[in-house]
């Protein structure tokens, strides 16, 4: 029966490291998924943990400090020059800090290496806090500020100051480790840095795994893992069967070594010239001898090749197999290697933290989804298959850019890394979907989880988003964007921005409001007026008394939601936080207004659809009656592919302009410009990407 240490890292806090100026990451007990845009700090998290937990003497440089901490260095210098006490000045000097909050079961008979970090006296406390800090060493404050500028810092002084910091930080800063009472930060216990490695093991599967797609040369990436497996197997604490295999390998190499010391050595010596050949005085003493030694570890990593079964005794090299399969096998072998190395330790650590970066590389979507669903089961499978006495206490942190992995992982496991900027200084926010969506209605959370699972989670990787009603908008939106950019070449372009489009329908778009606000994602919601009469029956806009659109009713909270009131809403009322809503408007003041995208499209192109009538109401009714004769998909395909010489409804253009320019409203002149007709069927205006 496998034993289990009931503890895990609950929270990781990082301060002053690159984009992670002051971030908190709550971890799941088994697998935590990190998502976000490029350059959002995901790799920085694994790097800071790697430095503190794997480097014998962790070192950082000025470039590793968050940009937001640079002013703190200047404030410390200013305080020093003002004659403040050393302890006050030291408190201002930035340091890079890693905090690990470990939750444990106090009923365990033994806490292992964690027991040294439990220093509180509260019997109800179930947490231990571990703090590692890279800061100015004791007694170095005078040297640190020696020969630094003494007056107000000019731009040149600041440059000199930070050039000095680049030289002094690596030599004057050092790493300290201590246990801290979670309930009393003044209660601390200094610990050796090695104690952290006793408590916590780590493993890293990097994004760059050397799986080159180069069939002209043999790349033996997988074979290198054999060396790690051999080292773990020969450990005194390894499984007896593994030790037996390791000894058998060593014995086989020893036999070969004996042969080398015989005839091989004798023949090899004949290749060596005698020293007398050179004719130099003093070189007539002992002759050169050869010695060839075999190292099992190097034989495995450098001269052993993993092959795939072929036919008639022919084995196929690694490079003959697809990159996706090689990538998956590499990750799985690495995980097995981490497990074996953990189990082979003389003193077992309490927790094993394993980072896997971008597992989706070269994997097709279905394989990506299977991988993330299975990775959390690996620990139990390895422990049960190898009859280990201890369940592997592993926590996986998986970073990804794959919406397929995000879909399959589960809402509650996702941590969203959001790059943001304050006063021009970039830093990262870490958002926990489990906590951030806690206040949303349970039925909304359930819907979002199921919807994103059934469709895709591109929202986590985009800079901007468009939520649309249905098929027509989805098929025509790329054409509309292309036409707008051709007509307004000097305006910001959505085609140059990371935008995702999600089809949600007017009945469900409002459920996304909390999620969009939580993600701080600039979003345009294109919806329909959906006018209805007193009986709740769909009707033309000028005959409607209300809107059946749940999104509009939620947006305006029932305040002025009749069609007549909606079409005169000011633009400022259509913006909430980073969201903007767009719905049908008359193409000209007092003109006819469509109820849905299709009749609004007709009214924007009256000649193309023969929209006739003596009054605006007659024209709106004409477009309304034509709706029964169209099929939406065929309608959208026709005007997306076959006939592209048309006007875009104005309400969509207004929304797209807002989205493209970052939410900064256009000037009145820009908004008032005409909606030119651009024939994208012209080869010079091709919409093909």
N, C-alpha and C positions, 0 to 999 in steps of 0.2 A: 504494500500500500504506500503510495507516494505521500510524503509529508509536504506541507505548504506553510511558508512564512506569510502570515496575513498582514501584508503591508504594501504600500505603493506610494509613488510620488503623486501628490494631489495637485500641487501648484509649483510652477517654475517662474521665478521673477528675475528679470535681467535689467540692469541699469547701466546706461552710458556706453553700450557697445554698439557701434555703428548705428543702424536705424532703430535699434531697440533701446531708446533713451530711457524709458521707464515702462516696462511691459509685464503683464501677468498672463501666464498660460496655464489654464486648468487642464489636467490630463485625465483621460479615461483610464479605468483600471487595466484595460487590455490594449486597445488601438485608438489612437487619436489621429485624425486626419487634418493636415494643414493645407489650406487652399488660399489662393490670392493671386493678384496680378504679378507680373515680373517685377523684380527689384522691390519687393515688399517686405523683405527681412526674413524670409523663410530659411535661407541658407545660413544667415547670421546666427539663428538660434542653434543649429547643430554645431556651428563653428565655435561659439563661445563655450558650449558644453564640452566639446572636444578638447579645447585648450585647457580648461580647468581639470578635467577628469582624466585625460590621457597624457598630457605633457608632464614630465617629471618636475620641470621648473617652468610653469606657465609664463609666457612673455607676451606683451602687447606693445604697440607703438602708438604714436599720436594719431595716426590715421584710423586706428581701431576705436578711438573715443568718438562718441556721438558729437555731431557738429553742435548740437544744443549745449554741450558741456564746455565748448571753447570759451564762451563768455565767463564761465565760472573760473577758469584758469586766470583770466584777466582780473576778475574780482578778487581772487586770492592774492595776486600780485599787488593790486591796489591796497588791500588790507595790510599786507606786509610793509609796503612803503609808508602806510599811515601809522605804523608802530603798534598794531594790534598784537595781542598775545599769540604765541605759537599755536596753542590749541584752537584758538579762534580761526587763525589762518588755515590750519590743517583741515578744519571742518569744511572750508570752502573749496579745497583742492579736489577735483573730481576723481573718482575711482570707478573701475569696472567691477560690477558686483553680480554674483549669481546666488540666488536664494532658492533652496529646495525645501518645500514643506511636505513632510512625509507623514502619512496617516498610517496608524498601526492598531492592532488589536491588543489592548493591555492585558487581555486574559491569556496571551501566549506565555508559556512557561519560560521562554527564552527569546530575547530580541536580537541576539547576535551582535553584529557590529553597530547596530543602531543604539544599543543600550548606552554607549558612551555619549550619545547626542541627546539623550532624554535627561534633562536637568531640571524640569519643573517639578513642583511639589503638589500640583493639583491632581487628585486621583481621577477626576473626570476628564482630564485632558488626554486626547488620543492623537496628538500631533507632536512632531519633533521638527525643529527648524535648523537647517544647515546653511551656513553662510560662508561663501568663498569670495574674497575681495582682493583685487589687484590695485594697490595704492602705494603712496609714498611711504618708504620704510622709516622706522623710528630713527630719530637723530639726523635725518638728512635734509631738514628744512632749510638750513643755512646754505648748504651746497646747492640745493635746488634753485634758490633765488639769487645765488651769487652772480654778480655782474649782469643782472637784468635791468631793464629800463626803470628809472626811479620817478619819472614824472608822468603826466597824462600820456596815454599811449596814442601816438600818431600812427598812421597806416604803416610807415616804415618801422616804427618801434614794435608794432604788433607782429610784423613779419620777422624781425630779429628774435622777438620773444618766442614765437612758435618754432623757429629754426632751432633755438636752444632746447626747447621741450623735446623735439625730435631726437636729440642726442641724449638728453638726461633721463627721459622716462624709462628706457630699457635698463639703465644702470642703477637708477635710484628707486625704482618701484619694485615691489615684491608682493608675493601672494600670501595671504593669511587665511586661516580656516578657523571657524569657531562654531560651537553649538549655542543657540540662542533660545531663551524661553519664549514660546509663542505668545505668552500673555504678559511678558515683562522684558522689553528689549534691553534693559540695563543688566539683566541676569545673563551673563555669557560665560562660556568655558572655552578657552583656547585649545585648539587641537592641531596635531601635525597634519600637513597636507596629505600625507599618505593615508590618513584615516578615511578620507573621502573615497579613495579607490577601494578600500576594504568594504565600505558600505555599498558602493554602487559600481557595477560593471557597465561598460558601454560597448556598443558595436555600431559601425557605420557602413552602410551600403551607399556609396556616393553615386551621384547622378552620372558622372563620367566614368564608365566602367571599362573602357578600352575595347569595346566590342566593334572594332572597325569592320566595315563592310568591304573587305579587301581579300578577294579570293585568290589573288596572285601570290600571296605569302601566307604562311601558316601562323595564325595568331592563337596562342595557347593560353587564353585567359583563365579558363576553368581549371587547368592543371595547377595553377599557382595556389589554389585553395587546398590542394592535397598536403602541402607543407604545413598549413595550420592544423589540419586534421591529424597529421602525424605528431606534431608537437603536443597536442592535447592528449593523444593516445598514449604517449610514453610517460605522461605525468604519473607520479606515484598514487595519486588519488583517482586516476581514471578507472574505468570499468576493467575488470580482469581480462575479459576477452579482447578488449582494445589494447591493453598492455601486451597481451600475448602476440597480437598481430604486429605491434610496433617492434617487439623484440625479434620476431621472425624476420622482419625487414632488415633490422640492424645486423642480425646474424648472417643473412644472405650477403650483405655488403661487406661484412668482415671477411667472408670467404673469398670474395672477389679481390679484396685488399691483399690477401696473402698471395694470390696469383700475380698481382701487379708487382709485389716486392720480389718476385722471382724473375721469370723470363722477360716480362714486359720492361722491368727496370733495366735489365742487362742490355736489351736491344735499344732502349731509349738512350742509354749512356753513349752508344756509338755515334749518336747525332751531335754530341757535345765535343767541341775541339779541346785538346789539352792546352793547359796554360802555357806550355813551352812554345806552342805555335806562335804566340805573340812576341816572343823574344825579349820581353822586358825583364831586367834584373829584379830580383825579389819576388818573381812570380813562379819560382820553381819549387814551391812547397806543395801543400796539399792540393790535390786535383778537385775539380767540381764534381759533385754527385747530384743525382736526380732523386726526387721523392714525389710520388703521386699519391694523394690521399683522396678518399671518397667520403663525402658528407651526405648522409641520407636526405637531410632537409634540402640541400641544394640539388640533389638528384631529382627530388620530387618537383621542386619549383622550376628548375631550369631544363631538366632533361627528360621529364616524364610528360607524356602527352595523353590527354583524354581523347578517346576516339569513339565513334558511333558505329554500331554493327552494320556491316555491309553484306556482300555475298562472296562465296568462295574464298573466305579468309581475308578479303580485302576490307580493312577498316577505314572509315572516312574521317578526315580531320575535322576539328571544330569549325573551321571556316566554311565547310561545305554544308553547314546547317543554317537555317534562317536565323536572322538576328533576334527575332522575337523569342524563339525557343531558347537560344543561347542566353538571352537576357534573363528569362524566367529561371532557367537552370542555375545560372550564376547566383541569382538572389536566393534561391532555395538552398544551394550549397553553402552560401555565406551564412545563412541563418543556422543551418546545421553546425557549421564551424563555430559560430558564436555559442551555441548551446554546449557543444563538446568542450570548448575552452572554459566556459563557466563551470561546468560540472567537474572539470579536471583541476580546478583551483584547490590549493591546500586548505584555505579557509574560504568557505562559500560566502559570497557577498549576499546582502539581503535583497537587492533589486538589480535587475538587468535592464538597461535602457537601450533600445535598438532603434537607430534612425535609418529609414529607407527613403532615399531621394528619387523621385520621379520613376516609380516602377513601371510606368506605362510605356517607356521607351521601346519602340518596335513591336509592341503588343497590340493585336487587334482589339476592338472595343469589348467583345464578349470575354476575351481572356483577361482584360483589365478588371472587369467586374467580378469575375470568379476569383482573381487573385486577392482583392481587398476583402472579399467575404471569407476567404479561407485563411488569411494570414493570422487572424486571432485564434484559430484552432490549432496552429502549428505547435504551440507550447505544450498543449495537452497531448497531442499526437506523439511528439518526441518523447515526452516523459513516460507515456504508457507503453510505447513500442520498445523502449530500451529499459523498462522496468526500473526507472530511477527511484532512488529513495526520497528525492526532493522534487516537487513540482517546480518547473522552471518559472521563477517569478519575473517574467519579462513584460515590459510595456513597450509597445511599438509606437513610434511617431513617424507617420508617413506623410511626406510632402508631395504634392501633385499639381499638375496643370490640367488634369484630365477630368472633364465633366462626367465621363462614364464611371470613374472611380468615385467621384463625389456622389453620384446617384446611388451607387451600391453600398456606400459606407454607412449611411444612416445619418439623419439630421443631427442627432445629439452628439455625434462624434466629431463634428466639423468645427474647426477653429479658423476664422477668417482673418487673414493678415491684410490690413488696409493701410496703404501708404498715404500719408496726409502731410500737409505743410502748414506751418504757423510762422508768419512773418518771413516766409521764404526759406525756412529751415525744415527739411524733411524728417519725418520720423514715422514709426509704425504703431498703429493701434491693433491690438489683438481682440477680436470679438468672438465670444462664445455663443453659438446659436442656441445652446440649451438654456443659458441664462438670459440672453438678449430677447428671446421670444417668449419668455415665461409669462409676461403680462398679456399676451395675445389670447383671444378666446380659444379654448381647447379644440373646437371644431375647425377653427382657422388653421391652427398648427397642424392638425391631422391632414387637412386638405393640402396644405403646402408641402408637407412631407411626402404624401402620396403623389401629388402632381409632379414634383421635381424628380421623384423616383421613376415615374412613368415616362417622363420626357427627358429633361436635361438640366444640369445645374450651371449653365453658362453664366448666370448672374454672378457667380463667385469669381469669375476671371475677366469680366468686362469692365470698361471704364464708364460706359453708358448703356442704357437699355431702352427698348421700345416695346411696350405692351400693346397688342393689337387685338381687334375683334375676331376676325375670321380669315377665311381662305383668300378672299379678294385682296385685302390689305397685305397679307403675307406675300402673295405672288407679285403684287404691283409695287410694293415698297422699294425694292432695289432699283426699279426703273424710275420711280419718283425721285429718289435720291440722286440718281445719275442725271436726270433732267434738270434738277435744281442746281446741281454743281456746274453743269454746262451753261446754264442761264446766268449764274452768278459766280463767275470764276474767281473773283477776289474775296469771296466770303469763306469763312471756315468750312472745311469739308468733313462730313461724317465718314467718307470712304477712307480717310486717313486716321480714323480713330477706332478704338476697340469697342465696337457696338454689337450687342446681341439683340435679337428680336424674338419675342415670346408671344405665342397665340394663346390668349386666356379667355376672351369673350367678356362682354359687359357684365355678365352675372357674377364673375369671379375676380375681376381685376382689383376690386377694393380689398380683397383678402391679402393681396400682396403689399399693401401700403406699409404695414409694420415691418415687414422684411426689407423692403426697399429703404425705409428710413434707417433701419438698423445697419444695413450695408453701406449707407451713405452713398448710394448709387444714383447718379443723375439719370432721371427716367422720364420719358414721354409716354403718356397713356393716350392712345387714339381709340376713341369709343364712339358710340352712336347716340343720337338724341332719343330714339325709341319712343316717339310720341304716342300717347293713347288717349282715348276719349273718356267720358264719364263712366263708361261701363268697362274700362280697362282693355278695350279693343284697339289694336293698332290702327293708326289713321295718319293722314298727312299732317305735317307740322302745324299748319295754320288752323287745323280743326282740333288739335290736341289740347287737353287740359292738364296733363301730367306726363311724366316720363317713367317708363317701366325699367329704366336702366339702373341697376343697383349701384353701379360705380358712381354715376352722377348723383344719385340720392345720398350716398354716403359722403361724397365730396362736399356737397352743399348742405348736408344735414337736413334736407327737406326745406331749406330756406330759399324760396324762390325757384322751385324746380319745375314750373310749368314751361312748356316749350317757348312761349313768348318771352318769359323772363330769362331763360337760359341763353337765347340767341343774342341778348343785349349785354351779357356779362362782360365786365372789363377784363383785360388780360391779367391784371394783378390778382384777380380772384381765382384765376386758373393755375396759380402757382402755390404750392405748399411744400415747405422744406426744399428738397431737391427734386420734387415731382412737379410735372406740368401736365394738365389734362387738355385734350383737344377734341372738340366735337363739332358737328355740322354748324355752319354759319352761312348766311346769305353771301353770295359772291359780290354783291353790291348792297349798300345800305337800302333797306326796304325791299330788297329783291326776294325771289322765292328761295326757300331753304329745304334741303333734303332731310329725310328722316334717318337714312342709312348711308353707308359709303356709296352704294351703287347709284341711288338716285341723286346724291350730291355730285357724283362723277358726271352724270348726265346733265345736270344743271350747270356744271362748269364748262360743258361742251354742248350747248343747245343745238347748234347747227348739225353736229355729227349725229345726234339722236332725234332730230326733228322735234324738238320741244317747242310746242306752239301754245298760244293762248293770248287773250287780250289783256289779262291781268296777271299779276305775280302769282295769285292763288291758282289761276288756271294752269299756269306753267308748272307749278309744283304738283298739281293734280295730274297733269300729263305725265310727268316723270314717275309719279307714284304708280300710275296704272301700267306703265311699261315694266315695272318690277316683276309682275306675275309672268312675264314672257321670257325672262332670262334665267339661265342657270349660272350660279355664281362662279363655279370653277371655270366653265367655258368662257364666261364673260371676262374673268381675270386673265386667262391665258391668251385670249384674243388680243387684249389691249397691252399685254406685256410682251407679246412676240410679234403678232402679225401687223397690228395697227398701233403705232407709237406716237403719232402726231396728234397729241391732245393736251389739254390743260389739266393741271392737278388742282383738286379742290383747295381753296385758300386756307381752310382750317388746318389741313395737314402741312402745308408749306410753313405756316406760322409756327407750328409746333416743331418742325424739323429745324427751322432757323434758330429757334431757342435752344434746342438740344445741341446743335453744331457749335454755336458760339459760346458754349460753356455756361449757359444760363444767363448771360449778360444780355439784356434786351437790346434789340437793334434801335437805332435812332428812328424818329418818326419818318424821316425821309426814306430810310432803308425799308421800313415796313410798308410804306405806301407805294413802293415801286411796283410796276406792273408785273403781271405773271406772264412772261413771254412764252410763246409756243416754240418748243424746240423739237424738231423731228429727229428722234434718236435712231430712226432707221437709216439716216444718212450715214455712210461709212465714216465720215469725219467725226460724227457724233456717236460712234458705236458704244453700246452699253455693255459689251462683252468685257469681262475682267481679264 
